[in-house]
Amino acid sequence: MNAPATVPFRLTQFSHGGGCGCKIAPGILTELLAATPLRALPKDLLVGTESSDDAAVYRLNDSQALVATTDFFTPIVDDPYDFGRIAATNALSDIYAMGGYPIMALAIVGMPLDKLPVEVIQKILAGGESVCAEAGIPIAGGHSIDVLEPIYGLVGLGLVHPDRVKRNDRAMEGDVLILGKPLGVGILSAALKKGTLSAAGYAQMIAATTKLNTPGTALGALPGVHAMTDVTGFGLAGHLLEICRGSKLGARVRFDQLPIIDEALAWAREGTKTGATDRNWSGFGSEIRLRAGAPDRQRALITDPQTSGGLLIACSADTEAQVLAEFRKHGFDAACRIGQMVAGQGVSVE
């Protein structure tokens, strides 16, 4: 496999962990938040911290609720323009995952000014601007600081009808599970950092991570869509577990039905993975059941941290065709059924 074309300045040399792979490990995050005091919440706060959902949602009136989220990370690629695009796409995904649509964004910028040329930083910002323009929204402000590692992301603000909010804890037994984007971004990022990723693999990675999860807005209008989230740093298994825990159900996943980026599967067979993969497994592996004799790549792929990953939907069986049609309309050709919500606990991979 041949490496993709090089860029003059390697952004990833500054990253101890790139993209959503630099999230705090699930177990440590739980410990950090354990001492957070619980306070009475306003009745108009429709979604807060109670279910580890993608964004906060606050009712403004009978027909509008504000969706608020923030997301930022260190470089996952060396090309500054691509880094900006990926970070912005990832941040706006949380709004779509709640069934809403974005209305504006604020930029979060942290840069090592003594190490990065001005033109590199300008390209990062331009990449983020391009994605917001595609989403039809402005970057209306933001905040910047001088730090040791490059950091870029957005505060995303959106709107949704209060009756169309899609939480991650409302799945029902028998619901079909649908995944909107293929897995494997973390594995490709690991190969990129080693200098072994091919140009075709890089193109696949960029195509996946810069595709806005726009179907989420229309999916919010479907009563048969019971739960929705996006798959990011905790991998498919971690974010599906959040649906399971909140819904007090289990899930059964068919590994042979999972959409996987072609080159990521090849690297997974060779044992390529990120450090976040093992941290994810340490954090929630006790709740995952793999079949006896399952190859190591199965565990690696279901815990692979996804940056700007796909929407994960739990919907009634008679809504499946509508959900898939909506994905197809927006060009998500890899979207497919991957499993089902069942009675019990945890995630079983068959």
C-alpha positions in Angstrom: 0.0 0.0 0.0 1.4 3.4 -1.0 1.1 6.4 1.3 -1.1 9.4 0.3 0.5 12.5 -1.0 2.4 14.3 1.7 1.8 17.8 2.9 4.6 20.3 3.8 3.6 20.4 7.5 2.7 17.4 9.6 -0.1 18.4 11.9 -0.4 15.0 13.5 3.2 15.3 14.9 1.6 17.5 17.6 -1.2 15.1 18.5 -0.9 12.6 21.3 -4.2 11.2 20.0 -6.1 12.5 17.0 -9.7 13.2 16.4 -12.3 11.6 18.6 -9.7 9.1 19.6 -8.4 11.7 22.1 -11.6 11.6 24.1 -11.2 10.8 27.8 -11.5 7.0 28.4 -15.1 6.0 29.3 -14.1 4.6 32.8 -12.2 7.7 33.7 -14.9 10.0 32.4 -17.5 8.2 34.6 -15.2 8.7 37.6 -14.6 12.4 36.9 -18.4 13.0 36.7 -19.3 10.9 39.6 -18.9 13.8 42.1 -20.8 16.3 40.0 -23.7 17.5 42.2 -27.2 16.9 40.9 -29.3 20.0 40.9 -32.9 20.6 40.1 -33.2 21.2 36.4 -35.6 23.6 34.6 -38.6 21.9 33.1 -37.8 23.3 29.7 -34.5 21.5 29.6 -35.7 18.6 27.5 -32.3 16.8 27.3 -29.4 17.3 29.7 -26.6 15.1 31.0 -28.9 12.3 32.2 -28.3 9.8 29.3 -24.9 10.9 27.9 -26.8 12.2 24.8 -25.2 14.1 21.9 -26.4 17.6 22.7 -28.5 19.6 25.2 -32.0 20.6 24.2 -33.9 23.5 25.7 -37.6 24.3 24.8 -38.0 27.9 23.7 -41.7 27.7 22.9 -44.3 25.1 21.7 -42.8 24.8 18.3 -39.0 25.4 18.8 -36.3 24.0 21.0 -32.7 25.0 21.0 -30.1 22.3 20.4 -26.6 23.2 21.8 -23.4 21.2 21.6 -19.7 21.6 21.4 -16.9 19.4 20.0 -13.2 19.9 19.3 -10.1 17.8 19.1 -6.5 17.6 17.9 -5.5 16.8 14.3 -6.4 13.4 12.9 -4.8 14.2 9.5 -1.9 16.3 8.3 -3.7 18.4 5.7 -4.9 21.6 7.6 -7.9 22.2 5.4 -9.1 18.6 5.8 -8.6 18.8 9.5 -10.8 21.9 9.7 -13.5 20.1 7.5 -13.5 17.0 9.7 -13.7 18.8 13.0 -16.6 21.0 11.8 -18.5 18.1 10.3 -18.1 16.2 13.5 -19.3 19.0 15.7 -22.4 19.7 13.6 -23.3 15.9 13.7 -24.6 16.2 17.2 -27.3 18.6 16.1 -28.5 16.2 13.4 -28.3 13.3 15.8 -31.0 15.1 18.0 -33.3 15.4 14.9 -32.5 19.1 14.5 -30.9 21.4 12.0 -28.0 23.8 12.6 -28.5 27.6 12.6 -25.0 28.9 13.5 -21.7 28.0 15.0 -18.9 29.5 17.1 -15.3 28.5 16.5 -13.1 26.9 19.2 -9.4 27.5 18.3 -6.3 26.6 20.2 -3.0 26.8 18.3 0.7 26.6 19.2 1.5 29.9 17.6 5.3 29.5 18.0 5.2 26.2 16.0 2.5 26.6 13.3 2.8 29.0 10.4 0.0 31.5 10.1 -1.1 30.0 6.7 -1.5 26.6 8.2 -3.9 28.0 10.8 -5.7 29.9 8.1 -6.3 26.7 6.2 -7.7 25.0 9.2 -10.2 27.8 9.7 -11.1 27.8 6.0 -11.8 24.1 6.2 -14.3 24.6 9.0 -15.9 27.6 7.2 -16.4 25.5 4.1 -18.4 22.8 6.0 -20.5 25.5 7.7 -21.2 27.0 4.3 -22.3 23.6 3.1 -24.6 23.3 6.1 -26.0 26.8 5.3 -24.9 28.4 8.5 -22.4 31.1 9.6 -19.5 30.9 12.0 -20.7 33.9 14.0 -17.8 34.2 16.4 -15.7 32.0 18.7 -12.7 32.0 21.1 -9.0 31.4 20.5 -6.0 30.6 22.8 -2.3 29.8 22.4 -1.7 26.2 23.5 0.8 23.3 23.1 -1.3 21.1 20.7 -3.5 22.3 17.8 -7.2 22.2 18.7 -10.1 23.1 16.5 -13.8 22.6 16.7 -17.2 24.3 17.0 -20.0 25.2 19.3 -23.0 24.2 17.3 -26.5 25.7 17.8 -29.6 24.4 16.1 -33.3 24.1 16.3 -35.8 21.2 16.5 -39.5 20.9 17.2 -39.9 19.7 20.8 -42.0 16.8 19.6 -39.2 15.7 17.1 -36.3 15.5 19.5 -34.6 12.1 19.1 -32.9 11.0 22.3 -30.5 8.1 22.7 -32.6 6.4 25.5 -35.9 5.7 23.9 -35.3 2.5 21.9 -37.9 -0.3 22.1 -37.5 -4.1 22.1 -37.6 -5.4 18.6 -36.3 -2.1 17.0 -34.1 -2.5 14.0 -30.6 -0.9 14.3 -29.4 1.0 11.2 -25.9 2.6 10.8 -25.4 5.4 8.4 -21.6 5.4 7.7 -19.0 2.7 7.5 -16.7 2.0 10.4 -12.9 2.1 10.4 -11.9 5.7 10.6 -9.7 5.2 13.7 -7.8 2.3 12.1 -7.2 4.4 9.0 -5.9 7.3 11.2 -3.5 4.9 12.9 -2.2 3.7 9.5 -1.8 7.3 8.4 0.2 8.2 11.5 2.5 5.3 10.7 2.9 6.5 7.1 1.4 3.3 5.7 -2.1 4.5 4.5 -2.6 4.4 0.8 -3.9 7.4 -1.2 -7.2 5.5 -1.8 -7.5 4.8 1.9 -7.0 8.4 2.7 -9.7 9.4 0.2 -12.1 6.9 1.8 -11.3 8.3 5.2 -11.9 11.9 4.1 -15.1 11.1 2.2 -16.6 9.5 5.4 -15.5 12.1 7.9 -16.5 15.2 5.9 -20.0 14.0 5.0 -22.6 15.9 7.1 -25.2 13.7 8.8 -28.0 15.7 7.2 -30.5 12.8 7.2 -30.9 13.3 10.9 -33.3 16.3 10.4 -35.8 14.3 8.4 -35.4 11.2 10.6 -36.5 13.4 13.5 -39.9 13.7 11.9 -40.5 10.0 11.7 -42.5 8.6 14.7 -41.1 5.2 14.1 -37.5 6.4 14.8 -37.3 5.8 18.6 -33.7 6.6 19.3 -30.8 8.2 17.5 -27.1 9.0 18.2 -23.9 9.3 16.3 -20.9 7.0 16.5 -17.8 8.8 17.6 -14.9 8.3 20.0 -16.3 5.3 22.0 -16.9 3.3 18.8 -20.0 1.5 17.7 -20.1 -0.7 20.8 -19.7 2.2 23.2 -22.4 4.4 21.7 -24.8 1.4 21.2 -24.3 0.6 24.9 -25.5 4.1 25.7 -28.7 3.4 23.8 -29.0 0.0 25.7 -28.4 1.4 29.1 -30.8 4.4 28.7 -33.5 2.2 27.1 -33.0 -0.7 29.6 -32.5 -3.2 26.8 -29.8 -5.2 25.1 -28.7 -5.3 21.5 -27.7 -8.0 19.0 -25.3 -7.0 16.2 -24.5 -9.1 13.1 -20.8 -8.5 12.5 -21.1 -9.6 8.9 -23.6 -6.9 8.2 -21.5 -4.0 9.5 -20.4 -1.5 6.8 -16.6 -1.2 7.0 -14.3 1.0 5.0 -12.4 -1.4 2.6 -8.9 -0.4 3.5 -9.7 -0.3 7.3 -10.7 -3.9 7.1 -7.4 -4.8 5.5 -5.4 -3.0 8.2 -7.6 -4.5 10.9 -6.6 -8.0 9.7 -3.0 -6.9 10.1 -3.6 -5.8 13.7 -3.5 -2.0 13.1 -5.5 -0.1 15.8 -5.4 3.1 17.9 -4.6 3.3 21.6 -8.2 4.4 22.2 -9.5 1.0 21.0 -7.9 -0.7 24.1 -9.1 2.1 26.4 -12.6 1.7 25.1 -12.5 -2.1 25.7 -11.2 -1.6 29.2 -14.0 0.8 29.9 -17.0 -1.2 28.7 -15.7 -4.6 27.3 -17.4 -6.5 30.2 -20.8 -5.5 28.6 -19.9 -6.9 25.2 -20.3 -10.5 24.2 -18.3 -11.8 21.2 -18.9 -15.3 19.9 -16.3 -17.9 20.8 -13.3 -17.8 18.6 -14.1 -14.4 17.1 -10.9 -12.9 15.5 -9.3 -10.0 17.2 -10.3 -7.7 14.3 -14.0 -7.9 15.4 -13.2 -6.4 18.8 -11.0 -3.8 17.2 -13.6 -2.7 14.7 -16.6 -2.4 17.1 -14.5 -0.4 19.6 -12.6 1.6 16.9 -13.0 5.3 17.7 -14.9 7.0 14.9 -14.3 10.7 14.2 -17.3 12.2 12.5 -19.0 8.8 12.4 -22.4 7.8 11.2 -25.8 8.1 12.7 -27.0 5.0 14.7 -30.8 4.6 14.5 -33.2 2.4 16.5 -36.5 2.3 14.7 -39.5 0.0 14.3 -39.3 -2.6 11.6 -42.0 -1.0 9.5 -40.0 2.3 9.5 -36.7 0.7 8.2 -37.5 1.2 4.5 -38.2 4.9 5.2 -35.0 5.4 7.2 -32.9 3.7 4.5 -34.6 5.7 1.8 -33.8 9.0 3.6 -30.1 7.9 3.9 -30.0 7.1 0.2 -31.6 10.4 -0.8 -28.6 12.1 0.9 -26.0 9.9 -0.7 -25.3 7.6 2.2 -25.0 4.4 0.2 -23.3 2.4 2.9 -26.3 2.8 5.3 -27.7 -0.6 6.3 -29.4 -2.7 9.0 -26.8 -4.0 11.5 -28.9 -5.6 14.2 -31.8 -5.4 16.6 -32.7 -4.2 20.1 -33.6 -7.2 22.4 -34.6 -7.9 26.0 -31.7 -8.0 28.4 -28.5 -6.1 28.8 -25.3 -5.4 26.9 -24.3 -5.9 23.3 -24.0 -9.3 21.7 -22.0 -9.6 18.5 -22.8 -12.6 16.3 
